[in-house]
Amino acid sequence: MEMGQASFVLKILGQDHSCSAGVPAEAVRVQTMLPVFNAIANLVVDAHAASAAAAGRAISCRAGCGACCRQPVPITHSEARRIVELVESMPEKRRAAVRARFDSAMERLRESGLLAVMRGETDPNSEVSRNLAYRYFDLGIACPFLEDESCSIHEDRPLRCREYLVTSPAELCADVENQPVEVVPVFNRPSEALAAIGRGDQSLRPGFIALVQAFEWVKAHETPEESVEGPAILQNFLRALSGG
């Protein structure tokens, strides 16, 4: 794959950050660009975390604290495809274990009735739909990648995971419905920018699904996404990230 070098400046919380990234010069699918977007997200989130710390609100998230990994993590369709690719590339024994966790999570959701809500098959204004996140959390379904209360795919974790940081005591995260959990506000979220560009050219904006639905969604959408030139995907992402 022929690669080029892209240089750009990100303004984050009023500060300019000079950036460069290797970008495919040819047409690719959005999931190929995710390492670039992950790096941009890290920069954005680190700047917000530093701002919170400077204001006396240190980040309390630590390895071994996996309460947030029991929430319904929203991912884009391109991230779903990447997650399936990642799992399928694992050694057979590990792949089977992770797939079993996905299957178990989906079965729990099906039995609880929440899967129908997550698929959009029920009234979006119902009490269950409006409180989906809390209902999901109450089931205690761990992310299939959570091992020893830590993320086993930390370098490849979705953008929304990167954006979720808290400054309140970690133990409060075990009861997000009733405890005053203080989340670091991230402006111009990279995850929202990724959803906004759809397949890369902004002509299709698919929105989000829950991480545990990745295999189900990819199976139902086996036709590969159309490819778009790498520089154009990056340009559209940066435009969406900056609010246009």
GUVEXPA-202121 format. One record per residue: x, y, z of N, C-alpha, C in turn. Coordinates in steps of 0.02 Angstrom, whole numbers, plus 50000, padded with zeros to 5 digits. Layout:
residues N
XYZXYZXYZ...
END
This chain:
residues 244
500424994050000500005000050000500445006350000500325010649952500725016849948500485021650003500975024350039500815028850094501075035850080500725040750105500945047650102500965050450172501215056550180501265059650245500815065850247500375066050294499925071750302500135075950362500145082450354500305087050408499715091650419499535092950481498975097250496499035099850567498645104950583498655107950649497965107150680497945104550741497325103950778497305109250832496755112850837496665117650891496235114250944496515113051002496165109551056496175114051117495605115851142495545120151201495965126551193495955129251131496305135551118497035134951102497305128851105498015127751092498115124251025498625126450986498775123250923499245117250934499085111750901499495105650905499685103650833500335103950817500565101950751500605094350748500305091450697500245084150691500485081850623500695075650620500835072350556500645065150562500455062150506500235055250507500335052050439500505045650439500545041850378499845040150355499685041650293499015040650266499055036950200498635031750190498625028350125498465033250069498865033050016498755037549960498195035149914498025028749921497515025849877496845025449912496345022849877495675022149905495665016349954495395017550014495355012450067494685013050101494525008050143493925008450184494095012150249493595014850281493705019050340494075015250395493935008750404494265005150459495025004950451495265005750389495995006050378496295012250409495895017450414496115023950441496065024450517495785019350549495665019850621496295020950663496875018050646497475019650686497625027150687497515030550631497625037850628497125041350673496495039350668495975042650708496065041150782496305035150798496455033550869496985038150897497505039450857498045043850879497795051050889497365053350844497075059950851496635060250914496245055050925495815054850984496235055051048496795051351048497235051451107497475058651122497655062251069497895069051077497335073551105496735072851078496175076851101496005075351174495965068951190495785066951258496335068851308496965067851289497515069751334497505077151351497325081251301497295088451314496735090051363496175086751357495625088051404495785085351473496135079551476496335076851541496825081451576497295084251538497785088951566497435095251591496935097551554496555103451575496185102151640495895096051646495535094251707496025093851766496605090851754497105090251808497355097151830497445101651783497675108451800497155112151842496525110051835495985113051874495875109351940496325104651956496285100952019495845094852016495665092551955495235086751948495625081151912496015077551950496445072251921496025066451897496245063151844495905057351817495985051551866495425048251882495435042751930495435035951896495345035651829495345029251793496025025951798496025019351812496635015551819496535008551791497085005351772497054998251752496794994351812496334989751800496044985851854495374988551877495174994451850494524997351867494094996751804493684991551801493314990251739492564991351743492334995451790491614996551796491324999551732491685004251701491425007451640491385002551582491744996951587491734991851534491114987451538490634989451579489994985951583489434990451559489614995851526489125000251495489054998351421488505000351389488414998951317488835003651275489435001651258489915006051223489675007251151489555013451132489345014951063489945014851016489895011250960490425011250910490115012550842490515015050796490285016050728490325009450689490015009350631490025003250591490725001450567491135006550553491825005050533492205002050591492065004150653492395001150711492154994050721491504992750707491244985950712491624981250665491724983550604492094979450555492814978250579493114983350607493804982650632493834977850691493344978050735493324973550792493274966250769492844965050720492774958250694493434955950662493754960350624494404958750594494914957050649494914960950702495394960050757495294953250790494664951550805494534945150837494714939350791494534939950728494674934450681495424933450671495824938450685496554937850677496894934850739496514933750793496794931050854496954923550847497424920950886497544913750888496894910050904496824904050879496184900450883495894900050953496294898351003496034897551071495774904151098496144909451088495924916051113495324918451073495324917351008494754919350966494124915950990494154909551005493574905851027493314908551094493774910351139493574912951205493224919751198493494924051156493194930651147492524930151112492474925851060491844924951026491304922251073491504917851119491034915151167490764920651212491184925551229490954931051271490454935451232490594936551168490114940251127489444936651125489464930151113488854926151109488464926251175488834925751230488514925751296488184932451310488524937951292488244944651302487604945451262487604943251200487014943951158486434939751185486584933951211486054929651239485754932951301486174935851343485914939351403485454945051382485654948751331485244954351308484594951951278484624946451242484024943551211483534941451266483784937951316483354935551371483054941251410483414946751417483174952451456482674956751418482654955951352482224960051311482564966451286483184967651307483524973751288483784973551216483914967551190484184967051123483694969951072483054968751082482554971551037482564979151039482684981851098482724989151105483344991751068483904988251076484524990351044484494989750968484094985250944484004984450872483514989450843483194993450886482704998250863482034995250846481884989550877481264985950862480694987850908480814992250956480304994151004480195001751003479705003951040479545011051044480135014951074480435019551037481015023251063480835027851121480195029051131479985033451186479765029651248479835023051245479635019051303480125020151361479905018251421480325019151480480965015051474480915009051447481505004751439481995007951391481745010551335482185013651286482535019751315482165023851352482455029951380482975028351433482925022751465483385020851518483815014851498483935014151433484305008351408484985007551440485365013051445486045012651472486045009851543485575012251584485545009851653485315002551656484835000651615484604993751614485164989051592485534991151542486104987251518486614986351574486784991851607487284991651661487064987151718486424987151733486154982951786486244975451773486294973651708486394966551691487104964251706487564968951715488254967151731488624963851674488434965151612488754962051555489424965451542489964961751550490624964551539490784964751464491174969651444491424969851375491794963251361491704960351303492034954051287492794954551290493064960551289493794961451290494054962951361493604963051410493814964451479494114958151510494734958651532495074953051564495444955651625495334952551683495634954851746495474962251758494854964151741494604971051750495014976251711495344974051658495724978651615495574977051542495664981951499495524981051428496094977051395495914971551363496414967351331496594969551260496244974651235496404977451169496504984951176496854986951227496904994051245497134998351186497624996051148497875000051092497355000651036496894995851032496394995750979495694997451003495624999751064494955001051092494605006451052493935006251051493545011251013493655018351037493465023050995493555030051011493155032051073492545029551079492135031551136492455029351202492795023651202493145021351262493705026351280494055028651229494595033451241494335039951270493735041851251493455048351272493165048151342493065042251370492725041751435493225041751492493285047351526493725048051584493335051351641493465049151702493125052051759493635054751809493405059651847493825062551899493565061151969492975058251974492695056452039493015049852062492945048152126493235041852151493015035852110493475031452094493345025852050492775021352075492715020652140492205016152167491495018452151491405024852137490735027352120490495024752053490955022752010490775020451943490385013851943490385010451999490015004152004489265005352010489055011652020488345013252026488215019951992488305019951926488265026351889487575029451890487055025451905486375028151905486245032251967486565030552023486405033752086486985037752117487575037252089488155040652117488365046552073488645051752103488845057752065489505056752028489485052851975490095051551936490245057751894490855060251898491045066351863491475064451802491185065351744491515063551681491845069751651492455068851625492805074451593492445076051527492205082151519491865083951456492375084651400492255081151345492695081551286492315085151231492575090851209492245094751157492485092351089492035092651039492195090250972492455083050975492015078550996492205071651006492435068250941493015064850942493235061050883492735055650863492395052550912491905047350896491335050250855491115056250871490585059450834490815061350763491445063350758491725065050692491755058750648491945053150678491975046850641491275044850616490775045650658490095044050638489855048750583490085055050586489855060050537490115058750467490705055550461490975054450394490725047950363490365043850401490085037750374490615033350342490555032050277491035027750243491635031650218491695037950238492285041850223492155047950181491615047750141491475053450096490875057550119490635056150179490075059750210489405058650175489375053950127488745052750092488295047850129488585044350178488185039550217488405040150289487945041950333488115042850404487715037850446488015032250462487645026750491487495027150566487835031450603487705031650674488075026250712487785024150769488135019750815487745013250828488115008050847487825002050876488225000650939487994995950980488374994051040488924989251021489484989651055490064985451040489884978051037489464975651083489304968551084488904966351024488644971150984488264969550924488704969050862489354969750870489804970150813489744964250766489774958150792489744952250749489064951550715488534952950752487874952550723487804957550666488034963750676487964968850625488384967250563488994965150573489424963650516489154957750476488884952750511488594947050476488004949250432487624954050456487044956450419487234961450364487854963650364488094968550314488764966150287488754960350255489374957250232489674960750171489284964450134489554968050076490054973250100490674973050075491174977950098490964985150084491184989550127491054996650116491424998950054491165004150022491525007049966492155010449991492675010449950493305013549968493325020849947493685024849986493765031949972494505033549981494765038249943495475039849949495645041950020496205039150045496415040450114496455047750133496775052050092496815059150110496125062450116495655060250074494975063150077494625061050142494725054750162494425052450225494685056550283495355057550285495655061450339495395068650338495355071550279495115078450274494395079050300493975074350281493275074550303493235073450379493655069050406493655067950478493865074250515494395077450492494635083550525494115089150519493775089550462493255094650454492685093350503492485087050510491955085350557492175086550629492805085150644493065085950712493075093350732493195097650683493235104850697492555108250693492045104250680491375107150676491225110250610491595108150557491465110650490491925116150468
END
